Amino acid sequence: MAAVLSGLDVLVSRLPSLLRGRTVGLLCHQASVTRGLTTAPRAIGAIRGVKLRRLFAPEHGLTGAAQDHARIGAERDALTDLPVVSLYGKRLAPDPRALEGLDALVVDLQDVGARYYTFVWTMALAMRAAARAALPLVVLDRPNPLGGEKLEGNMPDPGFASFVGLYPLPTRHGMTIGELAGYLNDTHGFGCDLTVVPMLGWQRAMRWEDTGLPWVAPSPNMPTPDTARVYPGGCLVEGTNLSEGRGTTRPFEWVGAPFLDGARLERALTRRRLPGARFRAIGFEPAFHKWKGRRCGGVQVHVTDPDRFKPVATYVALLAEARGQAPRRFRWRKPPYEFERRKLPIDLLGGGPSIRRAIEGGAQLRHLEASWRRDLARFKRSRRPFLLYT
């Protein structure tokens, strides 16, 4: 299969004139690299006639050192000595003063294909800020690690909009970040002067391993493409008192708590015959985060067939079985969560209370999935004009 060129690679090798003669800002992170692992600030800064003036950093910071929900402060980039403006601290959108003196704002962020991942929403807020400042914005496209064909999950209730879902998207949306930029700009009327630099060679059916691109963890707990495959379901565990495996070597694949019996949980999940997945009883001790230093019983979710695997449904089943095993000790996590202080985190992640209520009420998984189908079909039609790759 032909090698894929990311939007950054295309910009540097084929479209340098797009930015030539401009003073630019760059919203990026540690996964913003070329095929040869040159960082985006260095690659763009080396284009003749381009003046890179400042950097903007999303959640986890420019280097990805900060853990989830840690506020990021202003700093200077050690590699380029450029100032770094935080977009995950006192402000989530660029201050108008931070955009002054720029001719364009460039966005190069690696998304993972799930509604909860905050980088898309940082981009959306940057687009709105750029529109207000009459500043052109350029998005350098990157692959969706989950591919671009399969959709899953519900469309959220706008009343539960938050930084894990500012605008309605399915849990697994099947779009690249460049496609999402066009979709959000049009359907929500941002009015952004938007240019998307597409990839070359990417196809919707591709898994990450098909692209030939190096995997650089876009956030501290997204170490491998395997993590990304389970994340659309695994992130729901954040809305509970179960460990989602943070503080271990397999975040989101390992799930457990001190009050769970892993062998019993494995048997219960195996009986469900969930497609594309197998479960293995484990014990683990998180080095940080929930249940730090405590022995947890639980399971590892092994994806045996990515084409059949349904991450959202699988982890809804996992949470239902864990709650059923220990109803007096299982808890929904309490606020605050992602800058929201009143609503339950599980309802923010679920885009409303429907997933939580389905678990609490013992609803059959097939009925919950059936409730998503009409909205998914509608979204599939509405996204079609914004798809950049066949």
Secondary structure as UniProt FT lines:
FT   HELIX           7..14
FT   HELIX           16..18
FT   TURN            19..21
FT   STRAND          23..28
FT   TURN            30..31
FT   TURN            35..36
FT   HELIX           40..45
FT   TURN            48..49
FT   STRAND          51..57
FT   TURN            59..60
FT   TURN            68..69
FT   STRAND          75..76
FT   TURN            78..80
FT   STRAND          83..86
FT   HELIX           96..99
FT   TURN            100..101
FT   STRAND          104..108
FT   TURN            115..116
FT   HELIX           119..132
FT   TURN            133..134
FT   STRAND          137..140
FT   TURN            145..146
FT   HELIX           158..160
FT   TURN            163..164
FT   HELIX           177..187
FT   TURN            188..189
FT   STRAND          194..197
FT   TURN            204..205
FT   HELIX           208..211
FT   TURN            220..221
FT   HELIX           225..234
FT   HELIX           235..239
FT   TURN            246..247
FT   TURN            252..253
FT   STRAND          254..257
FT   TURN            258..259
FT   HELIX           262..271
FT   TURN            272..273
FT   TURN            275..276
FT   STRAND          277..284
FT   TURN            290..293
FT   STRAND          296..303
FT   TURN            306..308
FT   HELIX           311..325
FT   TURN            327..329
FT   TURN            338..339
FT   HELIX           345..349
FT   TURN            350..351
FT   HELIX           354..360
FT   TURN            361..362
FT   HELIX           365..383
FT   HELIX           384..386
//
